[in-house]
């Protein structure tokens, strides 16, 4: 698991009027749940790892199934809309507290680019100790959203994303992903990113196009 590093954030490009041109996308506010939420999310990530790696007998699977049903019954009454649930809205947590996102932390962000550090876990296994190829576009796409955000661009959607797989991406290994805004043309923001290991070996790179939402677009 990656260790939390106090990020260096430059919000100078983020004007207060960016949500005046956000199409039909709801304004998302930072969530500030108590410390138990972070512990809960980390425990759920470990359960995800165990769910895809455990080799148990039927008795153990049956007991685990029963405990999972108990947890579902506990949480079911508290389902909430996306603007209310803290998941995905806690920037201090890896993956912003969302189980969908790889548990990476932003270490530097601003108009000049965004850098994130983290590791892929057993849950992200594709085969033969390598990260599943479909996980890398998710990481890059999440990074591109942050690039648009810290560059002060209006809310945008991904229009195009192309990944080049240069080497096998290993599990449980400290990695770095960094991206920049290459150019802006009207509603279009062109972005690129690189994924490397600690020896600066290039594992994958990506280019994408983010397009500002029109007033009627969700």
PyMOL commands that set and color helices and strands:
alter all, ss='L'
color gray80, all
select helices_A, chain A and resi 16-21+35-51+58-76+94-97+122-124+133-150
alter helices_A, ss='H'
color red, helices_A
select strands_A, chain A and resi 8-9+105-110+113-118+125-127+130-131+156-165+175-185+188-197+202-212
alter strands_A, ss='S'
color yellow, strands_A
deselect
rebuild
show_as cartoon
